């Protein structure tokens, strides 16, 4: 069965995730992710036409940075 961890491993770093999928991987709601986007916090969003998406690599990098900052605190 696919889990968020092994799913992101199977996907390339450039694979676009819908905001709902990115929010699930980050453990937040899509509304929180939207608020982060409005304040330039969180993984870098990208646009595909009119849609917002998040690259798997950007979500991974954000999680890694957050873990490192949490460990340093």
N, C-alpha and C positions, 0 to 999 in steps of 0.2 A: 504494500500500500504506500502511496506517495505521502510523504510528510513535507512540511515546509523546508526542512533542512535538506533532504535529498532531492526535492524538486528543484531548488535553486542550484544544486550541484549539477543537475542534468541540463539545466538551461545555460546558455552562454551569457556572458556579462552584458551583451548588448540586447538581450531579449527584453522587449517592453512588457511591463506589468501594468494592468489596470490599477487605478487607485485603490479599489477594494482589495485586490490581491496584495498589493504593497502594504496596505494597512494591516492585513492579516499577518503577514510576515513580521511586521514591526510590533505587533501586539497592541495596536491602537485602533480606534474607529476611523472610518473614512472621513468623518467630520473633523477629527483631530488632525488627520493628515492634511486636510484642506486648510485648517487654521495654521498649521506649520508652514504650508506653502505661502500663505499670505504674509507671514512674518520672516520669510527666508530662513526657516529652520527645517531640519530634516534632510532627507535625500533630495538631490537635485531633480526637479521634474523636467520632462521634455514634452514637446507637443508633437503629435502626429495628426496633422490636419487641425481640427478643432478639439481633438481629445487630448487630455493630459495623461501621460504615462510615466512610469519610473523604470529606469534600466535596472536589471538585476544587479549589475556590478555596483551601481550607486547605492542601492539598498544595502548590499553586503558591506560596502565601505562605511556607510553611516552606522550600521550595527557594530562594526569592528571599532570605530572611533568612540562610540558611546561606551562600549565595554572597557576600552583602554582608559577613558576618562573616569569611569566608575571605579576601576581598580586603582587609579592614582589618587583618588580622593580619600 
